[in-house]
Amino acid sequence: MTAMSGDHDHDASSVGTDPSGGSPAGAGSTGGSEELAPFVVRGRLTWRNTVSITACLILVIASVGFIAGGLMRGMSAGSVLFVVMGVAGLALFGAGLSTSTGMLISRRPLLVLEPAGVRRPARWPLPRRSDRVLPWAEIHGMCAVRRGLASAKRGELDHLVFLPSADLLELARTAERPQLVALTLPDVPMTAAAARWCFAIDSGWTASLKEIVSEARRRHEIPVVDRRKK
């Protein structure tokens, strides 16, 4: 199967596809006898992760201080309020600290390309039996889109969406660019099936968007639609 071409399928080489429509240079084929090893993408420890963990730790300590201060003052109305605020803060920021540090310590993958298909590992601390797998045979295409996010570098973040139907592939090719944000939003019924397989490619990932697309196409010939700029 060749990569689809058209008015909206531009700049294909920037996401790892051969502009002529074939496989990337040197790519393997799923029809060969050699089975490729799983391609595992993880998150690195970044400055943003460090700041987030540090901030949660400081807030946890502050919450403990609120509780201790309230208990030391006796059971006045103000003391009870301090204790309640401290307990709420400890629960909230403690959960955030536990989740952030647990994800880094567990080194759980963010995305795995394996012989069976695309695996989306469950977020820590959910068990790995909660992982979801989209078989290659059910993937009709991939779409690269760019969303504006206040927390991302330059206010934008690239997303890679695996499209599980021909209708979603056609939508990715023909919809106006502002409408493509629906592919990344799980609460839009028409595109919810695609949003479940949308990955925000953060700069802290161990693989770039181009590398992930290239590795995916080594395992299965998938049309690629690059809609980041058009």
SULHUWO-V200831 format. One record per pair of residues at least 4 apart in sequence whose ideal C-beta (glycine too) atoms are under 8 Angstrom apart, sorted by the first residue. I is the first residue (numbers start at 0). J is the second residue. Records with the same first field share a line. If there is no record, write none. Layout:
I: J, J
//
This chain:
0: 220, 221, 222
1: 20, 21, 220, 222
2: 8, 11, 16, 17, 20, 21, 222, 223
3: 8, 20, 140, 168, 172, 222, 223, 224
4: 8, 20
5: 172
7: 172, 173, 224, 226, 229
8: 172, 222, 223, 224, 225
9: 225, 228, 229
10: 14, 225, 227, 228
11: 16, 17, 18, 223, 225
12: 16, 17, 18
13: 209, 225
14: 143, 208, 209, 212, 223, 225
15: 23, 208, 209, 210, 211, 212, 213, 216, 223
16: 20, 23, 212, 213, 216, 223
17: 21, 22, 23, 24
22: 26, 28, 216, 217, 220
23: 213, 216, 217
26: 213, 216, 217
27: 31, 33, 35, 217, 218
28: 220
29: 135, 218, 219, 220
34: 114
35: 114, 217, 218
37: 111, 112, 113, 114, 118
38: 111, 112, 113, 206, 211, 214, 218
39: 108, 110, 111
40: 108, 109, 110, 111, 204, 205, 206, 211
41: 106, 107, 108, 109, 204, 205
42: 48, 102, 103, 109, 201, 203, 204, 205
43: 203, 204, 205
44: 48, 49, 103, 203
45: 49, 202, 203
46: 50
47: 51, 203
48: 52, 99, 103, 203
49: 53
50: 54
51: 55, 95, 99
52: 56, 96, 99, 100, 103
53: 57
54: 58
55: 59, 92, 93, 95, 96, 99
56: 60, 96
57: 61
58: 62, 88, 92
59: 63, 88, 89, 92, 93, 96
60: 64
61: 65, 88
62: 66, 84, 85, 86, 87, 88, 89, 92, 93
63: 67, 85, 89
64: 68, 85
65: 69, 81, 82, 84, 85, 88
66: 70, 81, 82, 85, 86, 89
67: 71, 85
68: 72, 78, 81, 85
69: 77, 78, 79, 80, 81, 82, 85
70: 78, 82
72: 77, 78, 81
73: 78
74: 78, 79
75: 79
76: 80
77: 81
78: 82
79: 83
80: 84
81: 85
82: 86
83: 87
84: 88
85: 89
86: 90
87: 91
88: 92
89: 93
90: 94
91: 95
92: 96
93: 97
94: 98
95: 99
96: 100
97: 101, 124
98: 102, 123, 124
99: 103
100: 104
101: 105, 123, 124
102: 107, 122, 123
105: 123
107: 120, 122, 123, 127
108: 118, 120
109: 120, 198, 204
110: 117, 118, 119, 120, 198, 211
111: 117, 118, 120
112: 117, 118, 211, 214, 215, 218
113: 117, 118, 132
114: 218
115: 132, 134, 135
116: 132, 133, 134, 135, 136, 137, 138
117: 132, 133, 135, 138, 161, 196, 215
118: 130, 131, 132
119: 130, 131, 132, 133, 195, 196, 198
120: 127, 130
121: 125, 126, 127, 128, 129, 130, 131
125: 129
131: 195
133: 137, 138, 161, 163, 196
134: 138
135: 218, 219, 221
137: 163
138: 161, 162, 163, 219, 221
139: 162, 163, 164, 165, 167, 168, 221, 222
140: 162, 167, 168, 171, 221, 222, 223, 224
141: 159, 160, 161, 162, 212, 215, 221, 222, 223, 224
142: 159, 160, 162, 168, 171, 179, 182, 193, 223, 224, 225, 226
143: 157, 158, 159, 160, 208, 212, 223, 224, 225, 226, 227
144: 157, 158, 160, 171, 179, 180, 182, 183, 226, 227
145: 155, 156, 157, 158, 226, 227, 228
146: 155, 156, 158, 180, 183, 199
147: 151, 154, 155
148: 154, 155, 156
149: 154
151: 155, 156, 201
152: 156, 202
156: 199, 200, 201
157: 199, 200, 208, 227
158: 182, 183, 197, 198, 199, 200
159: 197, 198, 200, 208, 211, 212
160: 171, 182, 183, 193, 194, 196, 197, 198
161: 193, 196, 197
162: 167, 168, 171, 193, 196
163: 167, 192, 193, 196
164: 168, 192
165: 169
166: 170
167: 171, 182, 190, 192, 193
168: 172, 222, 224
169: 173
170: 174, 182, 189, 190
171: 179, 182, 193, 224, 226
172: 224
174: 178, 179
175: 179
176: 226, 229
179: 226
180: 184
181: 187, 189, 190, 194
182: 190, 193, 194, 197
183: 194, 197, 199
184: 190, 194
185: 191, 194, 195
186: 191
187: 191, 194
190: 194
191: 195
192: 196
193: 197
198: 211
200: 204, 207, 208, 211
206: 210, 211, 214
207: 211
208: 212
209: 213
210: 214
211: 215
212: 216, 223
213: 217
214: 218
215: 219, 221
216: 220, 221, 223
//
